[in-house]
């Protein structure tokens, strides 16, 4: 499944003001990191829908799931705790910044990885 550069560009633009951001291809898409800790990712699925995955952390998961656009992330057969996914059409620029704020707060509280 190809990496979707339009989705990645939206994340890159929103994270451009932050220091310590890196990228890596994984989980069938592109993932973004703060100081080595995963923040989020994006990919276009087989159904043609682009989706963002946000690592909000387990402490924020119940709050995040109150948003009607958020769904649990299932990888294979297992639910990934602390992650939510949002369809690209439900994630305008304002929503993107709101989701990334949760991700950045979570990742910033973790020790940096090499």
Secondary structure as UniProt FT lines:
FT   HELIX           5..15
FT   TURN            16..17
FT   STRAND          21..26
FT   TURN            27..28
FT   STRAND          29..34
FT   TURN            35..36
FT   STRAND          37..44
FT   TURN            46..47
FT   STRAND          50..55
FT   HELIX           58..64
FT   TURN            65..66
FT   TURN            68..69
FT   STRAND          70..75
FT   TURN            76..77
FT   STRAND          78..87
FT   HELIX           88..90
FT   HELIX           93..108
//
